[in-house]
Amino acid sequence: MSDSSSFQYEDLIDRLLLIVTLNSTLIHFLLSTQVEETLDPDRVDSLTQGLLRTRKWMEEATTMKGIPPSTQNIMSLIVKRLSQIESLLPKLSNKARQMESGTATQEILSLLEGSEVPAGQKVPTGGTAAGSSDSELVPLVGEEQPKPVEPYRKVDVEDDLFGLIGQSQRLIQQYSKRCHILLPTFWLESLREIHRYRSDSPYFGDVVELPARVLVKIAKGLLTEAPGARLLQDLMKHRQQENYLNGSEMERIERAVAKYFQGIEPVLKEDKLDVKEKILEAQTAFDGFGWGGPELEKRIIKRLNQEVEEAIQNAESGSDPARQVIHAEIAKLLSKLQHAILAEPRPREILAQMKP
């Protein structure tokens, strides 16, 4: 084994600090999940990736030359505990996906609390009694049931309402000969996905345009501003160009945008808006923002973090409740998309390769 792999106490301190950071992230994750009674599968997957790399890094330390036996034993125990957590997270991620598709939240909370909800068991909800009484009502002959108006719907083809998709496509194509474009393409596809929704609400323009302009800004910044522009150019020297997202990456974008429209539904329905609650949700998402491990290029991540913070500030300082809610949901959308990036191998590898 080379001298570079010899045990150093400075290196041990770095690893232990990383463990402390991971612990605080896990605690925040568990507490926020309990408070919100919801779980983001992309956040779980990004946490899994971070935990996996931390565990491997700690595991390497246990085989270093000159490590004291007592230190080796303690670090081996830490590695074992990390492996145990790591084995649970995929199950939690699957449960989270079920929840986003409509499965009861109680199953998630039971899993986090260490108990199981028996398969097939119905979770009681507050509307059970009302539902049973409604089912006994017999409609009058000839009575027409009012058809519910959907606040929004998704279609197959995007509508470039503001010309932002075409603008971004041309920019990415222009830079594709000298810059690696997978990360900008990720934001372009997020932009496309937002434009695949329709609504007759008078607020729909803002619901699409406000987040769309932020996504365009992020993609453009990666290609034209420091440090992204230089780092993406350097990346082209040792990584083949990647022009398209794969199915898993697209699925995460679709879920993130679907979640955005779920959150924005009260605006589209012109319901009463709880602005304070929406801002609190956005702040919670910001607190749980995914930074990834020490191997990732943090300057790129920092720029996105600033966009989330700016969206929250816009929500807090605004005077129009509808726009305040939109900005709060933009903050949540960006946070979820960041977790999606960290959860996927290719974008995460790129962030690691971009680090000098």
C-alpha positions in Angstrom: 0.0 0.0 0.0 1.3 3.5 -0.9 2.2 6.2 1.6 -0.7 8.2 0.3 -3.0 5.5 1.7 -1.4 5.7 5.2 -3.5 6.7 8.1 -3.5 10.4 9.0 -5.4 11.9 11.9 -6.2 14.9 9.7 -7.9 12.6 7.3 -9.8 10.9 10.1 -11.1 14.3 11.2 -12.4 15.0 7.7 -14.3 11.7 7.6 -15.8 12.2 11.1 -16.9 15.7 10.1 -18.6 14.2 7.1 -20.4 11.6 9.3 -21.6 14.5 11.6 -22.9 16.3 8.5 -24.7 13.1 7.3 -26.2 12.6 10.7 -27.6 16.1 10.8 -29.0 15.6 7.3 -30.7 12.3 8.3 -32.2 13.9 11.5 -33.5 16.8 9.4 -34.9 14.4 6.9 -36.7 12.3 9.5 -38.1 15.3 11.4 -39.3 17.2 8.3 -40.9 14.0 7.0 -42.8 13.6 10.2 -43.9 17.2 10.3 -45.0 17.4 6.7 -46.4 13.9 6.6 -45.0 13.5 3.1 -41.9 12.0 1.6 -40.0 12.9 -1.6 -38.6 9.8 -3.4 -36.0 11.9 -5.1 -34.8 13.2 -1.8 -34.6 9.6 -0.5 -32.6 8.6 -3.6 -30.2 11.5 -3.4 -29.7 10.7 0.3 -29.0 7.1 -0.7 -26.3 8.2 -3.1 -24.7 10.4 -0.5 -24.8 7.7 2.1 -23.3 5.1 -0.3 -20.3 7.3 -1.1 -19.8 8.2 2.6 -19.9 4.5 3.6 -17.3 3.7 0.9 -15.1 6.5 2.0 -15.3 5.4 5.6 -14.7 1.8 4.5 -11.5 2.8 2.8 -10.2 4.4 6.0 -10.5 1.0 7.8 -7.9 -0.5 5.5 -5.3 2.3 5.7 -1.8 1.5 6.7 -1.0 2.4 10.3 -4.6 2.9 11.6 -4.8 2.0 15.3 -6.9 -1.1 16.0 -9.3 0.7 18.3 -10.0 3.3 15.7 -10.4 0.7 13.1 -13.0 -1.1 15.2 -15.0 2.0 15.8 -14.9 3.0 12.1 -15.9 -0.5 11.1 -18.9 -0.2 13.4 -19.9 3.1 11.7 -19.6 1.4 8.3 -21.9 -1.4 9.5 -24.5 1.1 10.7 -24.3 3.0 7.4 -24.8 -0.2 5.5 -27.9 -1.0 7.6 -29.4 2.4 6.8 -28.4 2.1 3.2 -30.3 -1.2 2.9 -33.5 0.4 4.2 -33.6 3.4 1.9 -34.6 1.7 -1.3 -37.7 0.3 0.4 -38.5 3.8 1.7 -38.0 5.2 -1.8 -40.5 2.6 -3.2 -43.0 3.6 -0.6 -42.5 7.2 -1.4 -43.2 6.6 -5.1 -46.4 4.8 -4.1 -47.4 7.8 -2.0 -46.8 10.2 -4.8 -49.1 8.1 -7.0 -51.8 8.2 -4.3 -51.0 5.5 -1.7 -51.8 6.5 1.9 -49.3 8.5 3.8 -49.7 6.4 6.9 -47.7 3.6 5.3 -44.7 5.9 5.0 -45.0 7.1 8.6 -45.3 3.5 9.8 -42.2 2.5 8.0 -40.2 5.5 9.5 -41.5 4.6 13.0 -40.4 0.9 12.5 -43.9 -0.6 12.3 -45.6 -2.1 9.4 -49.1 -1.6 8.0 -50.4 -5.1 7.0 -50.9 -5.6 3.3 -54.4 -4.9 2.2 -55.3 -3.1 5.5 -57.2 0.1 4.9 -55.9 3.2 6.7 -58.8 5.1 8.2 -59.3 8.7 7.1 -61.4 11.5 8.2 -63.7 11.2 5.3 -64.8 7.6 5.8 -68.0 8.3 7.6 -69.1 11.0 5.2 -68.2 8.7 2.3 -70.4 5.9 3.6 -73.4 8.1 4.1 -73.0 9.7 0.7 -73.0 6.3 -0.9 -76.4 5.6 0.5 -78.0 8.6 -1.2 -80.0 7.9 -4.2 -80.0 10.7 -6.8 -83.4 12.0 -8.0 -84.6 10.8 -11.4 -83.4 13.0 -14.1 -81.0 14.9 -11.8 -77.8 15.8 -13.4 -74.6 15.5 -11.4 -72.4 18.6 -11.7 -69.2 17.8 -13.7 -66.1 18.8 -11.7 -63.9 21.3 -13.5 -60.3 20.2 -13.5 -58.0 23.0 -12.5 -55.3 21.8 -14.8 -54.5 18.9 -17.1 -51.4 17.4 -18.8 -51.1 16.9 -22.5 -48.5 15.1 -24.7 -47.1 18.1 -26.6 -45.7 21.2 -25.0 -46.9 24.7 -25.9 -44.1 27.2 -26.1 -46.3 30.0 -24.8 -43.5 32.5 -24.3 -40.9 31.3 -26.7 -38.6 30.2 -23.9 -38.3 26.6 -25.1 -37.1 27.5 -28.5 -34.8 30.1 -27.1 -33.2 27.6 -24.7 -32.9 24.9 -27.4 -31.1 27.3 -29.7 -28.7 28.3 -27.0 -27.9 24.7 -26.0 -27.4 23.7 -29.6 -25.1 26.7 -30.1 -22.8 25.7 -27.2 -23.0 21.9 -27.8 -19.8 21.8 -29.9 -17.7 23.1 -27.0 -19.6 22.5 -23.8 -21.0 19.3 -22.3 -24.7 19.8 -22.3 -26.3 17.1 -20.2 -26.9 19.4 -17.2 -28.3 22.2 -19.3 -30.5 19.7 -21.1 -31.8 18.5 -17.7 -33.1 22.1 -17.1 -34.4 22.3 -20.7 -36.5 19.1 -20.2 -37.8 20.5 -17.0 -38.8 23.6 -18.9 -40.5 21.5 -21.6 -42.4 19.5 -18.9 -43.9 22.6 -17.3 -45.2 23.6 -20.8 -47.0 20.3 -21.1 -49.7 21.4 -18.7 -52.9 23.3 -19.6 -55.4 25.3 -17.6 -58.2 27.8 -18.2 -57.3 29.7 -15.0 -56.5 33.4 -15.4 -53.4 32.7 -13.3 -52.1 30.0 -15.6 -49.7 32.4 -17.5 -47.9 33.2 -14.2 -47.9 29.6 -13.1 -46.0 28.6 -16.3 -43.9 31.7 -17.0 -42.5 32.5 -13.6 -40.8 29.0 -13.1 -40.0 28.8 -16.8 -37.9 32.0 -16.7 -36.0 30.7 -13.6 -35.2 27.4 -15.5 -34.0 29.3 -18.5 -31.8 31.4 -16.3 -30.3 28.3 -14.8 -29.6 26.6 -18.1 -28.2 29.8 -19.6 -26.0 30.4 -16.6 -24.4 27.0 -16.9 -23.4 27.7 -20.5 -22.5 31.3 -20.4 -21.3 32.3 -16.9 -18.5 31.3 -14.6 -17.8 28.8 -13.3 -20.2 26.6 -15.3 -19.1 27.6 -18.8 -15.4 26.8 -18.2 -16.2 23.6 -16.3 -18.5 22.3 -19.0 -15.9 23.1 -21.6 -13.3 21.2 -19.6 -15.7 18.3 -19.2 -15.8 17.8 -23.0 -12.1 17.0 -23.0 -12.6 13.7 -21.1 -16.3 12.9 -21.3 -18.3 12.1 -24.4 -21.2 14.4 -25.3 -24.6 13.4 -23.9 -27.5 15.1 -25.6 -30.5 13.3 -24.2 -31.9 12.3 -20.8 -32.7 8.7 -20.1 -36.0 7.3 -18.9 -35.2 7.5 -15.2 -34.0 11.1 -15.4 -37.1 12.1 -17.3 -39.3 10.3 -14.8 -37.9 12.4 -11.9 -38.5 15.6 -13.8 -42.1 14.5 -14.6 -42.7 13.8 -10.9 -41.2 17.1 -9.8 -43.3 19.1 -12.2 -46.4 17.1 -11.3 -45.7 18.0 -7.6 -45.4 21.6 -8.6 -48.8 21.7 -10.2 -50.3 19.9 -7.2 -49.0 22.6 -5.0 -50.2 25.3 -7.3 -53.7 23.9 -7.6 -55.3 26.3 -5.1 -54.1 29.2 -7.2 -55.5 27.8 -10.4 -58.8 27.0 -8.6 -58.9 30.5 -7.1 -59.3 29.0 -3.7 -58.4 30.8 -0.4 -54.6 30.7 -0.2 -52.6 30.0 3.0 -49.5 32.0 2.0 -47.7 31.6 5.3 -48.0 27.8 5.2 -46.7 27.7 1.6 -43.7 29.8 2.5 -43.1 27.6 5.5 -43.1 24.5 3.2 -40.7 26.3 0.9 -38.4 27.1 3.8 -38.5 23.5 4.9 -37.5 22.4 1.4 -34.7 24.9 1.4 -33.4 23.7 4.7 -33.3 20.2 3.3 -31.6 21.3 0.0 -29.3 18.6 -1.4 -25.6 19.6 -1.4 -24.3 16.1 -2.0 -20.9 14.8 -0.8 -17.5 16.5 -0.7 -16.6 15.0 -4.1 -19.1 17.2 -6.0 -18.5 20.7 -7.5 -20.2 22.9 -5.0 -20.1 26.2 -6.9 -22.6 24.9 -9.5 -24.9 23.6 -6.6 -24.5 27.0 -4.8 -25.9 28.8 -7.8 -29.0 26.7 -7.7 -29.3 27.1 -3.9 -29.3 30.9 -4.5 -32.1 30.6 -6.9 -34.1 28.7 -4.3 -33.4 31.3 -1.7 -34.4 34.1 -4.2 -37.7 32.4 -4.9 -38.4 32.3 -1.1 -37.5 35.9 -0.8 -39.9 36.8 -3.7 -42.6 34.8 -1.9 -42.0 36.6 1.4 -41.7 40.1 -0.1 -44.6 39.9 -2.6 -48.0 41.6 -2.2 -50.0 39.4 -4.5 -51.0 36.1 -2.7 -51.2 34.1 -5.9 -47.7 35.1 -7.0 -46.4 34.5 -3.5 -47.6 31.0 -3.6 -46.2 30.5 -7.1 -42.7 31.7 -5.9 -42.9 29.4 -2.9 -43.8 26.4 -5.1 -40.9 27.4 -7.4 -38.5 27.1 -4.5 -39.9 23.6 -3.7 -39.7 22.6 -7.4 -36.0 23.6 -7.7 -35.2 21.8 -4.4 -36.9 18.7 -5.7 -35.1 18.9 -9.1 -31.8 19.2 -7.2 -32.5 16.0 -5.3 -33.3 14.4 -8.7 -29.9 15.4 -10.0 -28.1 14.0 -7.0 -30.2 10.8 -7.2 -29.2 10.0 -10.8 -25.8 8.5 -11.7 -25.0 10.6 -14.8 -25.6 14.1 -13.4 -24.0 13.2 -10.2 -20.9 11.9 -12.0 -20.7 15.1 -14.0 -20.8 17.2 -10.8 -18.0 15.1 -9.5 -15.9 15.3 -12.7 -16.4 19.1 -12.8 -14.7 19.5 -9.4 -11.0 20.6 -10.0 
